[in-house]
Amino acid sequence: MSILRKALTTAALATALIATGAHAETKRIAIVVKALGIGFFEAAAKGAEEAAKELGDVEIIYTGPTDTTAEGQIEVINALIAQKVDAIAVSANDTDALVPTLKKAMDRGITVISWDSGVAAEGRMMHLNPSSNPLIGNMIIKLAADNLPEGGEVAVLSATTTSTNQNIWIEEMNKVMGNYPGITVVGTVYGDDLADKSYREAQGLMQTYPNLKAIIAPTSVGIVAAAQAVTDAGKAGQINVTGLGLPSEMAGHVKSGASKSFAIWNPIDLGYSATMIAYNLSNGAKAEAGAQIPMGRMGSVTLDDKLEGAMADPFVYDATNIDAFSSIF
């Protein structure tokens, strides 16, 4: 089952869907990502295809805008509604802006879930967190603090100001700052999940805070850009770049000393799990508090009162294990 990498215009997406010749009995599950061309989501697409192959009667439509905007995602989702897909699983660029469009999808019988980066409750049936938000929030500051036994200044390079998941993780990080005495967060900047802007923002942090000891980037785009900026500034080993990233993209920066360690869940597992959940909900499973929704080889996700659930704990990568994973994702 091929991955369709069609974005943005209704006409382009309609043409792509017609070309697949999908049969009526085939479930068409759309994986809508923040933007095309991001390694994390490319890996998630592989997991979605794995789930589709395992299920046998699923066609994956992998799509998203070319930039990380709510407007781009709304255009894509409207096209999917027009094509009457069976399910939409979206990693949202904005918590609230997608809600009216996703409500329209649900009103028309389309199963809607969010994953990775959520939408407000009224805009989806459930949300799949890649991990527990408190665990992630604690992890990103712990990764910095573990390498600063005497404390120091750290800064955050996030995605967009409206990115649901990054904002929640930063909030959770701030809640546990008291557990890391001597660590001071001196600033938070936003690279909009664009490599060039993230690079410039990292440069700005180093210039603004000459005593900076670590940059925390809870985004796979930002962490790579920050590590490159630190390397180019000749500060690898002096400023530690950490946060959430992909082993394949961070291996060189770990080896250079620009990053001592970082964490991530497996995006392949995340795409796989989101697809399994969307499939089961479209086949009659109920998204309600306490429900356990099957996720194939990942087990099941248990929904809380907010109809949210966590897939797995984050995993730490460093010089001891990076080679084992960098060829996988």
Disulfide bonds with the S-S distance in Angstrom:
none
